[in-house]
Amino acid sequence: MMTDSTRSLVGLRRQWLDSAYRQTKKMTCAALLMGAVFLFTIQPLDAASGDSYSIRDIGLIGPGVSVEGMNNQGEVVGAVPASSGATRFRAWWYKDGKVTDLNTCGGIGCRAMDINAASQLVGNIGRDAYIYSHGKFIDIAAYARPPGIALAINDLAEVIGWYTLIPVRGENYPSERHAFLYRGRRFTDLGTLGGMESVATDINNNGQIVGYSSTYAGATHAFFYENGKMVDLGTLGGTESRANSLNERGQIVGSADITGSNKPHAFLYADGKMTDLGALDNGDSQALCINKTGVIVGMSGARGFLYKNGKMMDLNTLLSTTLGWKSLAPRCLNDNGQIAGVGIFTDGKPHVFLMTPKSD
């Protein structure tokens, strides 16, 4: 029987999987990052022996809250529905112990999907992809205003995501969703693997990009993009795969269907080979993020995991049971080993957390 906590986590996991597809109506954003600032009580860090990580409760930001991005300084960004069941969102930003509510950016709604070392944010404002830089919101490809969303930004301010390729008026074919790269005020369509859709999900500081795309056969496959070329990464023997993250070494993680089943397993793609990382309790799994040392976080069923040194571990086992966290669902991992996500706390509600490795 599923407990209320388990149901909450399953809901959170589905929300993250669907986050790249949601759009809200078009709006303009005149407000800067001057939304209300909320200070949350920080949970004391437990120093019990045997703990691998300390944990900070960033707070109960709101029902349906999601964590979407984090930088190496431990700044975290995400979104929360503007009201219960709403399709429009409020963006939020955690920095230096406080959460800034970016609200709806002065219009219908917005989400913050990633943040780089210079604290530049990307996401969507209504139906438009944006980058926030040096106190200004910049509408990506404003000349065309294609509906879309920016999903990641690297430290060179190169942005990736997806946009809607709208057919010329009068031509009888459907619109397509394509991955894009925004670099130096230039907007580039990355194409597809032969189908009608592609989504870019991450970019490293070398300009390498990963994501997923439909193929000529209609399946969805993970891709790697570099120097103008999109490469199909294949699957683990099944029909579908998606790439979610890559590090500076070009190691890629995501999920792929295994042989003889539609069950997805987390994978690591390195040196031209896709490796099955397995799952907890023989369930399904997906890898969400990888850092420069090759540490990986993700979800297996309704349980968060950390993968290190060839071993997949339940994230909850890395904390003292006295801390009060019932379950943890990681979303982001930085190069310092910090993990951000949403967990069920003692009050039975979803709280944003930030885990930090303890020194040896």
Contacts in CASP RR format, 6 or more apart in sequence:
PFRMAT RR
TARGET T0000
AUTHOR 0000-0000-0000
METHOD contacts of the structure
MODEL  1
MMTDSTRSLVGLRRQWLDSAYRQTKKMTCAALLMGAVFLFTIQPLDAASG
DSYSIRDIGLIGPGVSVEGMNNQGEVVGAVPASSGATRFRAWWYKDGKVT
DLNTCGGIGCRAMDINAASQLVGNIGRDAYIYSHGKFIDIAAYARPPGIA
LAINDLAEVIGWYTLIPVRGENYPSERHAFLYRGRRFTDLGTLGGMESVA
TDINNNGQIVGYSSTYAGATHAFFYENGKMVDLGTLGGTESRANSLNERG
QIVGSADITGSNKPHAFLYADGKMTDLGALDNGDSQALCINKTGVIVGMS
GARGFLYKNGKMMDLNTLLSTTLGWKSLAPRCLNDNGQIAGVGIFTDGKP
HVFLMTPKSD
2 10 0 8 1.000
4 348 0 8 1.000
5 326 0 8 1.000
5 327 0 8 1.000
5 344 0 8 1.000
5 348 0 8 1.000
6 302 0 8 1.000
6 327 0 8 1.000
8 344 0 8 1.000
8 348 0 8 1.000
8 349 0 8 1.000
8 350 0 8 1.000
9 302 0 8 1.000
9 303 0 8 1.000
9 327 0 8 1.000
9 329 0 8 1.000
9 343 0 8 1.000
9 344 0 8 1.000
10 301 0 8 1.000
10 302 0 8 1.000
12 64 0 8 1.000
12 66 0 8 1.000
12 329 0 8 1.000
12 342 0 8 1.000
12 343 0 8 1.000
12 350 0 8 1.000
13 299 0 8 1.000
13 301 0 8 1.000
13 302 0 8 1.000
13 329 0 8 1.000
15 64 0 8 1.000
15 66 0 8 1.000
16 66 0 8 1.000
16 288 0 8 1.000
16 331 0 8 1.000
19 66 0 8 1.000
19 68 0 8 1.000
19 79 0 8 1.000
19 111 0 8 1.000
19 113 0 8 1.000
20 149 0 8 1.000
20 151 0 8 1.000
20 162 0 8 1.000
20 199 0 8 1.000
20 201 0 8 1.000
22 87 0 8 1.000
23 124 0 8 1.000
23 126 0 8 1.000
23 127 0 8 1.000
23 147 0 8 1.000
23 148 0 8 1.000
23 149 0 8 1.000
24 87 0 8 1.000
24 88 0 8 1.000
24 89 0 8 1.000
24 108 0 8 1.000
24 109 0 8 1.000
24 124 0 8 1.000
24 126 0 8 1.000
24 127 0 8 1.000
25 88 0 8 1.000
25 108 0 8 1.000
25 126 0 8 1.000
25 127 0 8 1.000
26 108 0 8 1.000
26 126 0 8 1.000
26 127 0 8 1.000
26 128 0 8 1.000
26 145 0 8 1.000
26 147 0 8 1.000
27 104 0 8 1.000
27 105 0 8 1.000
27 106 0 8 1.000
27 107 0 8 1.000
27 108 0 8 1.000
27 109 0 8 1.000
27 125 0 8 1.000
27 126 0 8 1.000
27 127 0 8 1.000
27 128 0 8 1.000
28 107 0 8 1.000
28 125 0 8 1.000
29 105 0 8 1.000
29 106 0 8 1.000
29 107 0 8 1.000
29 110 0 8 1.000
29 125 0 8 1.000
29 130 0 8 1.000
29 137 0 8 1.000
30 106 0 8 1.000
30 107 0 8 1.000
31 103 0 8 1.000
31 105 0 8 1.000
31 106 0 8 1.000
31 107 0 8 1.000
32 135 0 8 1.000
32 136 0 8 1.000
32 137 0 8 1.000
33 93 0 8 1.000
33 100 0 8 1.000
33 102 0 8 1.000
33 132 0 8 1.000
33 135 0 8 1.000
35 100 0 8 1.000
35 101 0 8 1.000
35 102 0 8 1.000
35 103 0 8 1.000
36 100 0 8 1.000
36 101 0 8 1.000
36 103 0 8 1.000
37 98 0 8 1.000
37 99 0 8 1.000
37 100 0 8 1.000
37 101 0 8 1.000
38 61 0 8 1.000
38 98 0 8 1.000
38 99 0 8 1.000
38 100 0 8 1.000
38 101 0 8 1.000
39 97 0 8 1.000
39 98 0 8 1.000
39 99 0 8 1.000
40 57 0 8 1.000
40 58 0 8 1.000
40 59 0 8 1.000
40 60 0 8 1.000
40 98 0 8 1.000
40 99 0 8 1.000
41 57 0 8 1.000
42 56 0 8 1.000
42 57 0 8 1.000
42 97 0 8 1.000
43 55 0 8 1.000
43 56 0 8 1.000
43 57 0 8 1.000
43 323 0 8 1.000
45 54 0 8 1.000
45 55 0 8 1.000
45 56 0 8 1.000
46 54 0 8 1.000
46 55 0 8 1.000
46 319 0 8 1.000
46 320 0 8 1.000
46 322 0 8 1.000
46 323 0 8 1.000
47 54 0 8 1.000
48 320 0 8 1.000
48 322 0 8 1.000
50 320 0 8 1.000
51 318 0 8 1.000
51 319 0 8 1.000
51 320 0 8 1.000
51 358 0 8 1.000
52 318 0 8 1.000
52 319 0 8 1.000
52 357 0 8 1.000
52 358 0 8 1.000
53 318 0 8 1.000
53 319 0 8 1.000
53 339 0 8 1.000
53 355 0 8 1.000
53 356 0 8 1.000
53 357 0 8 1.000
53 358 0 8 1.000
54 355 0 8 1.000
54 356 0 8 1.000
54 358 0 8 1.000
55 319 0 8 1.000
55 323 0 8 1.000
55 325 0 8 1.000
55 353 0 8 1.000
55 354 0 8 1.000
55 355 0 8 1.000
55 356 0 8 1.000
56 353 0 8 1.000
56 354 0 8 1.000
56 355 0 8 1.000
56 356 0 8 1.000
57 345 0 8 1.000
57 351 0 8 1.000
57 352 0 8 1.000
57 353 0 8 1.000
58 76 0 8 1.000
58 94 0 8 1.000
58 97 0 8 1.000
58 99 0 8 1.000
58 351 0 8 1.000
58 352 0 8 1.000
58 353 0 8 1.000
58 354 0 8 1.000
59 99 0 8 1.000
59 351 0 8 1.000
59 352 0 8 1.000
60 345 0 8 1.000
60 347 0 8 1.000
60 349 0 8 1.000
60 350 0 8 1.000
60 351 0 8 1.000
61 80 0 8 1.000
61 92 0 8 1.000
61 99 0 8 1.000
61 352 0 8 1.000
62 80 0 8 1.000
62 350 0 8 1.000
63 80 0 8 1.000
63 81 0 8 1.000
63 84 0 8 1.000
63 350 0 8 1.000
64 80 0 8 1.000
64 81 0 8 1.000
64 350 0 8 1.000
65 78 0 8 1.000
65 79 0 8 1.000
65 80 0 8 1.000
65 92 0 8 1.000
65 342 0 8 1.000
65 350 0 8 1.000
65 352 0 8 1.000
66 78 0 8 1.000
66 79 0 8 1.000
66 80 0 8 1.000
66 331 0 8 1.000
66 342 0 8 1.000
67 76 0 8 1.000
67 77 0 8 1.000
67 78 0 8 1.000
67 331 0 8 1.000
67 332 0 8 1.000
67 340 0 8 1.000
67 341 0 8 1.000
67 342 0 8 1.000
67 352 0 8 1.000
68 77 0 8 1.000
68 78 0 8 1.000
68 79 0 8 1.000
68 111 0 8 1.000
68 112 0 8 1.000
68 113 0 8 1.000
68 114 0 8 1.000
68 331 0 8 1.000
68 332 0 8 1.000
69 76 0 8 1.000
69 77 0 8 1.000
69 78 0 8 1.000
69 112 0 8 1.000
69 113 0 8 1.000
69 114 0 8 1.000
69 115 0 8 1.000
69 331 0 8 1.000
69 332 0 8 1.000
69 340 0 8 1.000
70 76 0 8 1.000
70 77 0 8 1.000
70 115 0 8 1.000
70 332 0 8 1.000
70 333 0 8 1.000
70 334 0 8 1.000
70 338 0 8 1.000
70 340 0 8 1.000
71 115 0 8 1.000
71 116 0 8 1.000
71 117 0 8 1.000
71 119 0 8 1.000
71 334 0 8 1.000
72 117 0 8 1.000
72 334 0 8 1.000
72 335 0 8 1.000
72 336 0 8 1.000
73 95 0 8 1.000
73 117 0 8 1.000
74 94 0 8 1.000
74 334 0 8 1.000
74 336 0 8 1.000
74 338 0 8 1.000
74 340 0 8 1.000
74 354 0 8 1.000
75 93 0 8 1.000
75 94 0 8 1.000
75 95 0 8 1.000
75 115 0 8 1.000
75 119 0 8 1.000
76 93 0 8 1.000
76 94 0 8 1.000
76 115 0 8 1.000
76 332 0 8 1.000
76 340 0 8 1.000
76 341 0 8 1.000
76 352 0 8 1.000
76 354 0 8 1.000
77 91 0 8 1.000
77 92 0 8 1.000
77 93 0 8 1.000
77 94 0 8 1.000
77 112 0 8 1.000
77 113 0 8 1.000
77 114 0 8 1.000
77 115 0 8 1.000
77 121 0 8 1.000
78 91 0 8 1.000
78 92 0 8 1.000
78 93 0 8 1.000
78 111 0 8 1.000
78 112 0 8 1.000
78 113 0 8 1.000
79 89 0 8 1.000
79 90 0 8 1.000
79 91 0 8 1.000
79 92 0 8 1.000
79 110 0 8 1.000
79 111 0 8 1.000
79 112 0 8 1.000
79 113 0 8 1.000
80 89 0 8 1.000
80 90 0 8 1.000
80 92 0 8 1.000
81 87 0 8 1.000
81 88 0 8 1.000
81 89 0 8 1.000
81 90 0 8 1.000
82 88 0 8 1.000
82 89 0 8 1.000
82 90 0 8 1.000
82 104 0 8 1.000
82 109 0 8 1.000
88 104 0 8 1.000
88 108 0 8 1.000
88 109 0 8 1.000
88 126 0 8 1.000
89 104 0 8 1.000
89 109 0 8 1.000
89 110 0 8 1.000
89 111 0 8 1.000
90 101 0 8 1.000
90 102 0 8 1.000
90 103 0 8 1.000
90 104 0 8 1.000
90 109 0 8 1.000
90 110 0 8 1.000
91 102 0 8 1.000
91 103 0 8 1.000
91 105 0 8 1.000
91 109 0 8 1.000
91 110 0 8 1.000
91 111 0 8 1.000
91 112 0 8 1.000
91 121 0 8 1.000
91 123 0 8 1.000
92 99 0 8 1.000
92 100 0 8 1.000
92 101 0 8 1.000
92 102 0 8 1.000
92 112 0 8 1.000
93 99 0 8 1.000
93 100 0 8 1.000
93 102 0 8 1.000
93 112 0 8 1.000
93 115 0 8 1.000
93 121 0 8 1.000
94 100 0 8 1.000
94 352 0 8 1.000
94 354 0 8 1.000
95 119 0 8 1.000
102 110 0 8 1.000
102 112 0 8 1.000
104 110 0 8 1.000
105 125 0 8 1.000
105 137 0 8 1.000
107 125 0 8 1.000
108 126 0 8 1.000
109 125 0 8 1.000
109 126 0 8 1.000
110 123 0 8 1.000
110 124 0 8 1.000
110 125 0 8 1.000
110 126 0 8 1.000
110 130 0 8 1.000
111 123 0 8 1.000
111 124 0 8 1.000
111 149 0 8 1.000
112 121 0 8 1.000
112 122 0 8 1.000
112 123 0 8 1.000
113 122 0 8 1.000
113 123 0 8 1.000
113 124 0 8 1.000
113 149 0 8 1.000
113 150 0 8 1.000
113 151 0 8 1.000
113 152 0 8 1.000
114 121 0 8 1.000
114 122 0 8 1.000
114 123 0 8 1.000
114 150 0 8 1.000
114 151 0 8 1.000
114 152 0 8 1.000
114 153 0 8 1.000
115 121 0 8 1.000
115 122 0 8 1.000
115 153 0 8 1.000
116 153 0 8 1.000
116 154 0 8 1.000
116 155 0 8 1.000
116 157 0 8 1.000
117 155 0 8 1.000
118 133 0 8 1.000
118 155 0 8 1.000
118 157 0 8 1.000
120 131 0 8 1.000
120 132 0 8 1.000
120 133 0 8 1.000
120 153 0 8 1.000
120 157 0 8 1.000
121 131 0 8 1.000
121 132 0 8 1.000
121 153 0 8 1.000
122 129 0 8 1.000
122 130 0 8 1.000
122 131 0 8 1.000
122 132 0 8 1.000
122 150 0 8 1.000
122 151 0 8 1.000
122 152 0 8 1.000
122 153 0 8 1.000
122 159 0 8 1.000
123 129 0 8 1.000
123 130 0 8 1.000
123 131 0 8 1.000
123 149 0 8 1.000
123 150 0 8 1.000
123 151 0 8 1.000
124 130 0 8 1.000
124 148 0 8 1.000
124 149 0 8 1.000
124 150 0 8 1.000
125 137 0 8 1.000
125 139 0 8 1.000
127 147 0 8 1.000
127 148 0 8 1.000
128 139 0 8 1.000
128 140 0 8 1.000
128 142 0 8 1.000
128 145 0 8 1.000
128 147 0 8 1.000
128 148 0 8 1.000
129 139 0 8 1.000
129 140 0 8 1.000
129 141 0 8 1.000
129 148 0 8 1.000
129 149 0 8 1.000
129 150 0 8 1.000
129 159 0 8 1.000
129 161 0 8 1.000
129 163 0 8 1.000
129 182 0 8 1.000
130 137 0 8 1.000
130 138 0 8 1.000
130 139 0 8 1.000
130 140 0 8 1.000
130 150 0 8 1.000
131 137 0 8 1.000
131 138 0 8 1.000
131 140 0 8 1.000
131 150 0 8 1.000
131 153 0 8 1.000
131 157 0 8 1.000
131 159 0 8 1.000
131 182 0 8 1.000
132 138 0 8 1.000
133 157 0 8 1.000
139 145 0 8 1.000
140 150 0 8 1.000
140 159 0 8 1.000
140 180 0 8 1.000
140 182 0 8 1.000
140 187 0 8 1.000
141 163 0 8 1.000
141 180 0 8 1.000
141 182 0 8 1.000
141 187 0 8 1.000
146 163 0 8 1.000
146 164 0 8 1.000
146 165 0 8 1.000
146 166 0 8 1.000
147 163 0 8 1.000
147 164 0 8 1.000
148 161 0 8 1.000
148 162 0 8 1.000
148 163 0 8 1.000
148 164 0 8 1.000
149 161 0 8 1.000
149 162 0 8 1.000
150 159 0 8 1.000
150 160 0 8 1.000
150 161 0 8 1.000
150 182 0 8 1.000
151 160 0 8 1.000
151 161 0 8 1.000
151 162 0 8 1.000
151 199 0 8 1.000
151 200 0 8 1.000
151 201 0 8 1.000
151 202 0 8 1.000
152 159 0 8 1.000
152 160 0 8 1.000
152 161 0 8 1.000
152 200 0 8 1.000
152 201 0 8 1.000
152 202 0 8 1.000
152 203 0 8 1.000
153 159 0 8 1.000
153 160 0 8 1.000
153 203 0 8 1.000
154 203 0 8 1.000
154 204 0 8 1.000
154 205 0 8 1.000
154 207 0 8 1.000
155 205 0 8 1.000
156 183 0 8 1.000
156 205 0 8 1.000
156 207 0 8 1.000
157 184 0 8 1.000
158 181 0 8 1.000
158 182 0 8 1.000
158 183 0 8 1.000
158 184 0 8 1.000
158 203 0 8 1.000
158 207 0 8 1.000
159 181 0 8 1.000
159 182 0 8 1.000
159 183 0 8 1.000
159 203 0 8 1.000
160 179 0 8 1.000
160 180 0 8 1.000
160 181 0 8 1.000
160 182 0 8 1.000
160 200 0 8 1.000
160 201 0 8 1.000
160 202 0 8 1.000
160 203 0 8 1.000
160 209 0 8 1.000
161 179 0 8 1.000
161 180 0 8 1.000
161 199 0 8 1.000
161 200 0 8 1.000
161 201 0 8 1.000
162 177 0 8 1.000
162 178 0 8 1.000
162 179 0 8 1.000
162 180 0 8 1.000
162 198 0 8 1.000
162 199 0 8 1.000
162 200 0 8 1.000
163 177 0 8 1.000
163 178 0 8 1.000
163 180 0 8 1.000
163 189 0 8 1.000
164 175 0 8 1.000
164 176 0 8 1.000
164 177 0 8 1.000
165 175 0 8 1.000
165 176 0 8 1.000
165 177 0 8 1.000
165 178 0 8 1.000
165 189 0 8 1.000
166 175 0 8 1.000
167 173 0 8 1.000
167 174 0 8 1.000
167 175 0 8 1.000
174 196 0 8 1.000
176 192 0 8 1.000
176 196 0 8 1.000
176 197 0 8 1.000
177 196 0 8 1.000
177 197 0 8 1.000
177 198 0 8 1.000
177 199 0 8 1.000
178 189 0 8 1.000
178 190 0 8 1.000
178 191 0 8 1.000
178 192 0 8 1.000
178 197 0 8 1.000
178 198 0 8 1.000
179 189 0 8 1.000
179 190 0 8 1.000
179 191 0 8 1.000
179 192 0 8 1.000
179 198 0 8 1.000
179 199 0 8 1.000
179 200 0 8 1.000
179 209 0 8 1.000
179 211 0 8 1.000
179 213 0 8 1.000
179 225 0 8 1.000
180 187 0 8 1.000
180 188 0 8 1.000
180 189 0 8 1.000
180 190 0 8 1.000
180 200 0 8 1.000
181 187 0 8 1.000
181 188 0 8 1.000
181 190 0 8 1.000
181 200 0 8 1.000
181 203 0 8 1.000
181 209 0 8 1.000
182 188 0 8 1.000
190 198 0 8 1.000
190 200 0 8 1.000
190 209 0 8 1.000
190 225 0 8 1.000
190 228 0 8 1.000
190 230 0 8 1.000
191 198 0 8 1.000
191 213 0 8 1.000
191 230 0 8 1.000
192 198 0 8 1.000
192 213 0 8 1.000
192 214 0 8 1.000
192 230 0 8 1.000
193 213 0 8 1.000
193 214 0 8 1.000
193 215 0 8 1.000
193 216 0 8 1.000
193 221 0 8 1.000
193 223 0 8 1.000
193 230 0 8 1.000
193 232 0 8 1.000
194 213 0 8 1.000
194 214 0 8 1.000
194 215 0 8 1.000
194 216 0 8 1.000
195 213 0 8 1.000
195 214 0 8 1.000
195 215 0 8 1.000
195 216 0 8 1.000
195 218 0 8 1.000
196 214 0 8 1.000
197 213 0 8 1.000
197 214 0 8 1.000
197 220 0 8 1.000
198 211 0 8 1.000
198 212 0 8 1.000
198 213 0 8 1.000
198 214 0 8 1.000
198 223 0 8 1.000
198 230 0 8 1.000
199 211 0 8 1.000
199 212 0 8 1.000
199 213 0 8 1.000
200 209 0 8 1.000
200 210 0 8 1.000
200 211 0 8 1.000
200 225 0 8 1.000
201 210 0 8 1.000
201 211 0 8 1.000
201 212 0 8 1.000
201 242 0 8 1.000
201 243 0 8 1.000
201 244 0 8 1.000
201 245 0 8 1.000
202 209 0 8 1.000
202 210 0 8 1.000
202 211 0 8 1.000
202 243 0 8 1.000
202 244 0 8 1.000
202 245 0 8 1.000
202 246 0 8 1.000
203 209 0 8 1.000
203 210 0 8 1.000
204 246 0 8 1.000
204 247 0 8 1.000
204 248 0 8 1.000
204 250 0 8 1.000
205 248 0 8 1.000
206 248 0 8 1.000
206 250 0 8 1.000
207 226 0 8 1.000
208 224 0 8 1.000
208 225 0 8 1.000
208 226 0 8 1.000
208 246 0 8 1.000
208 250 0 8 1.000
209 224 0 8 1.000
209 225 0 8 1.000
209 226 0 8 1.000
210 222 0 8 1.000
210 223 0 8 1.000
210 224 0 8 1.000
210 225 0 8 1.000
210 243 0 8 1.000
210 244 0 8 1.000
210 245 0 8 1.000
210 246 0 8 1.000
210 252 0 8 1.000
211 222 0 8 1.000
211 223 0 8 1.000
211 225 0 8 1.000
211 242 0 8 1.000
211 243 0 8 1.000
211 244 0 8 1.000
212 220 0 8 1.000
212 221 0 8 1.000
212 222 0 8 1.000
212 223 0 8 1.000
212 241 0 8 1.000
212 242 0 8 1.000
212 243 0 8 1.000
213 220 0 8 1.000
213 221 0 8 1.000
213 223 0 8 1.000
213 230 0 8 1.000
214 220 0 8 1.000
215 221 0 8 1.000
215 232 0 8 1.000
219 239 0 8 1.000
219 240 0 8 1.000
220 240 0 8 1.000
220 241 0 8 1.000
220 242 0 8 1.000
221 232 0 8 1.000
221 233 0 8 1.000
221 234 0 8 1.000
221 235 0 8 1.000
221 240 0 8 1.000
221 241 0 8 1.000
222 232 0 8 1.000
222 233 0 8 1.000
222 234 0 8 1.000
222 235 0 8 1.000
222 241 0 8 1.000
222 242 0 8 1.000
222 243 0 8 1.000
222 252 0 8 1.000
222 254 0 8 1.000
222 256 0 8 1.000
222 269 0 8 1.000
223 230 0 8 1.000
223 231 0 8 1.000
223 232 0 8 1.000
223 233 0 8 1.000
223 243 0 8 1.000
224 230 0 8 1.000
224 231 0 8 1.000
224 233 0 8 1.000
224 243 0 8 1.000
224 246 0 8 1.000
224 252 0 8 1.000
224 269 0 8 1.000
225 231 0 8 1.000
233 241 0 8 1.000
233 243 0 8 1.000
233 252 0 8 1.000
233 269 0 8 1.000
233 274 0 8 1.000
234 241 0 8 1.000
234 256 0 8 1.000
234 274 0 8 1.000
235 241 0 8 1.000
235 256 0 8 1.000
235 257 0 8 1.000
235 274 0 8 1.000
236 256 0 8 1.000
236 257 0 8 1.000
236 258 0 8 1.000
236 259 0 8 1.000
236 265 0 8 1.000
236 267 0 8 1.000
236 274 0 8 1.000
236 276 0 8 1.000
237 256 0 8 1.000
237 257 0 8 1.000
237 258 0 8 1.000
237 259 0 8 1.000
237 260 0 8 1.000
238 256 0 8 1.000
238 257 0 8 1.000
238 258 0 8 1.000
238 259 0 8 1.000
238 260 0 8 1.000
238 261 0 8 1.000
238 262 0 8 1.000
239 257 0 8 1.000
239 262 0 8 1.000
240 256 0 8 1.000
240 257 0 8 1.000
240 262 0 8 1.000
240 264 0 8 1.000
241 254 0 8 1.000
241 255 0 8 1.000
241 256 0 8 1.000
241 257 0 8 1.000
241 267 0 8 1.000
241 274 0 8 1.000
242 254 0 8 1.000
242 255 0 8 1.000
242 256 0 8 1.000
242 286 0 8 1.000
243 252 0 8 1.000
243 253 0 8 1.000
243 254 0 8 1.000
243 269 0 8 1.000
244 253 0 8 1.000
244 254 0 8 1.000
244 255 0 8 1.000
244 286 0 8 1.000
244 287 0 8 1.000
244 288 0 8 1.000
244 289 0 8 1.000
245 252 0 8 1.000
245 253 0 8 1.000
245 254 0 8 1.000
245 287 0 8 1.000
245 288 0 8 1.000
245 289 0 8 1.000
245 290 0 8 1.000
246 252 0 8 1.000
246 253 0 8 1.000
246 290 0 8 1.000
247 290 0 8 1.000
247 291 0 8 1.000
247 292 0 8 1.000
247 294 0 8 1.000
248 292 0 8 1.000
249 270 0 8 1.000
249 292 0 8 1.000
249 294 0 8 1.000
250 270 0 8 1.000
251 268 0 8 1.000
251 269 0 8 1.000
251 270 0 8 1.000
251 290 0 8 1.000
251 294 0 8 1.000
252 268 0 8 1.000
252 269 0 8 1.000
252 270 0 8 1.000
252 290 0 8 1.000
253 266 0 8 1.000
253 267 0 8 1.000
253 268 0 8 1.000
253 269 0 8 1.000
253 287 0 8 1.000
253 288 0 8 1.000
253 289 0 8 1.000
253 290 0 8 1.000
253 296 0 8 1.000
254 266 0 8 1.000
254 267 0 8 1.000
254 286 0 8 1.000
254 287 0 8 1.000
254 288 0 8 1.000
255 264 0 8 1.000
255 265 0 8 1.000
255 266 0 8 1.000
255 267 0 8 1.000
255 284 0 8 1.000
255 285 0 8 1.000
255 286 0 8 1.000
255 287 0 8 1.000
256 264 0 8 1.000
256 265 0 8 1.000
256 267 0 8 1.000
256 274 0 8 1.000
256 276 0 8 1.000
257 263 0 8 1.000
257 264 0 8 1.000
257 265 0 8 1.000
258 264 0 8 1.000
258 265 0 8 1.000
258 276 0 8 1.000
263 283 0 8 1.000
263 284 0 8 1.000
264 284 0 8 1.000
264 285 0 8 1.000
264 286 0 8 1.000
265 276 0 8 1.000
265 277 0 8 1.000
265 278 0 8 1.000
265 279 0 8 1.000
265 284 0 8 1.000
265 285 0 8 1.000
266 276 0 8 1.000
266 277 0 8 1.000
266 278 0 8 1.000
266 279 0 8 1.000
266 285 0 8 1.000
266 286 0 8 1.000
266 287 0 8 1.000
266 296 0 8 1.000
266 298 0 8 1.000
266 300 0 8 1.000
266 305 0 8 1.000
266 307 0 8 1.000
266 312 0 8 1.000
267 274 0 8 1.000
267 275 0 8 1.000
267 276 0 8 1.000
267 277 0 8 1.000
267 287 0 8 1.000
268 274 0 8 1.000
268 275 0 8 1.000
268 277 0 8 1.000
268 287 0 8 1.000
268 290 0 8 1.000
268 296 0 8 1.000
269 275 0 8 1.000
277 285 0 8 1.000
277 287 0 8 1.000
277 296 0 8 1.000
277 307 0 8 1.000
277 312 0 8 1.000
278 285 0 8 1.000
278 300 0 8 1.000
278 312 0 8 1.000
279 285 0 8 1.000
279 300 0 8 1.000
279 301 0 8 1.000
279 312 0 8 1.000
280 300 0 8 1.000
280 301 0 8 1.000
280 303 0 8 1.000
280 305 0 8 1.000
280 312 0 8 1.000
280 314 0 8 1.000
281 300 0 8 1.000
283 300 0 8 1.000
283 301 0 8 1.000
284 300 0 8 1.000
284 301 0 8 1.000
285 298 0 8 1.000
285 299 0 8 1.000
285 300 0 8 1.000
285 301 0 8 1.000
285 305 0 8 1.000
285 312 0 8 1.000
286 298 0 8 1.000
286 299 0 8 1.000
287 296 0 8 1.000
287 297 0 8 1.000
287 298 0 8 1.000
287 307 0 8 1.000
288 297 0 8 1.000
288 298 0 8 1.000
288 299 0 8 1.000
288 330 0 8 1.000
288 331 0 8 1.000
288 332 0 8 1.000
288 333 0 8 1.000
289 296 0 8 1.000
289 297 0 8 1.000
289 298 0 8 1.000
289 330 0 8 1.000
289 331 0 8 1.000
289 332 0 8 1.000
289 333 0 8 1.000
290 296 0 8 1.000
290 333 0 8 1.000
291 333 0 8 1.000
291 334 0 8 1.000
291 335 0 8 1.000
291 337 0 8 1.000
292 335 0 8 1.000
293 335 0 8 1.000
293 337 0 8 1.000
294 308 0 8 1.000
295 306 0 8 1.000
295 307 0 8 1.000
295 308 0 8 1.000
295 333 0 8 1.000
295 337 0 8 1.000
296 306 0 8 1.000
296 307 0 8 1.000
296 308 0 8 1.000
296 333 0 8 1.000
297 304 0 8 1.000
297 305 0 8 1.000
297 306 0 8 1.000
297 307 0 8 1.000
297 315 0 8 1.000
297 330 0 8 1.000
297 331 0 8 1.000
297 332 0 8 1.000
297 333 0 8 1.000
297 339 0 8 1.000
298 304 0 8 1.000
298 305 0 8 1.000
298 306 0 8 1.000
298 307 0 8 1.000
298 330 0 8 1.000
299 305 0 8 1.000
299 329 0 8 1.000
299 330 0 8 1.000
300 312 0 8 1.000
302 327 0 8 1.000
302 329 0 8 1.000
303 314 0 8 1.000
303 315 0 8 1.000
303 316 0 8 1.000
303 327 0 8 1.000
304 314 0 8 1.000
304 315 0 8 1.000
304 316 0 8 1.000
304 327 0 8 1.000
304 328 0 8 1.000
304 329 0 8 1.000
304 330 0 8 1.000
305 312 0 8 1.000
305 313 0 8 1.000
305 314 0 8 1.000
305 315 0 8 1.000
305 330 0 8 1.000
306 312 0 8 1.000
306 313 0 8 1.000
306 315 0 8 1.000
306 318 0 8 1.000
306 330 0 8 1.000
306 339 0 8 1.000
307 313 0 8 1.000
315 328 0 8 1.000
315 330 0 8 1.000
315 339 0 8 1.000
315 355 0 8 1.000
316 325 0 8 1.000
316 327 0 8 1.000
316 328 0 8 1.000
318 355 0 8 1.000
319 325 0 8 1.000
319 328 0 8 1.000
319 355 0 8 1.000
324 345 0 8 1.000
324 346 0 8 1.000
325 343 0 8 1.000
325 344 0 8 1.000
325 345 0 8 1.000
325 346 0 8 1.000
325 353 0 8 1.000
326 343 0 8 1.000
326 344 0 8 1.000
326 345 0 8 1.000
326 346 0 8 1.000
326 348 0 8 1.000
327 343 0 8 1.000
327 344 0 8 1.000
328 341 0 8 1.000
328 343 0 8 1.000
328 353 0 8 1.000
328 355 0 8 1.000
329 341 0 8 1.000
329 342 0 8 1.000
329 343 0 8 1.000
330 339 0 8 1.000
330 340 0 8 1.000
330 341 0 8 1.000
330 355 0 8 1.000
331 340 0 8 1.000
331 341 0 8 1.000
331 342 0 8 1.000
332 339 0 8 1.000
332 340 0 8 1.000
332 341 0 8 1.000
333 339 0 8 1.000
333 340 0 8 1.000
336 356 0 8 1.000
336 357 0 8 1.000
337 356 0 8 1.000
337 357 0 8 1.000
338 354 0 8 1.000
338 355 0 8 1.000
338 356 0 8 1.000
338 357 0 8 1.000
339 354 0 8 1.000
339 355 0 8 1.000
340 352 0 8 1.000
340 353 0 8 1.000
340 354 0 8 1.000
340 355 0 8 1.000
341 352 0 8 1.000
341 353 0 8 1.000
341 354 0 8 1.000
342 350 0 8 1.000
342 351 0 8 1.000
342 352 0 8 1.000
342 353 0 8 1.000
343 350 0 8 1.000
343 351 0 8 1.000
343 352 0 8 1.000
343 353 0 8 1.000
344 350 0 8 1.000
344 351 0 8 1.000
345 351 0 8 1.000
END
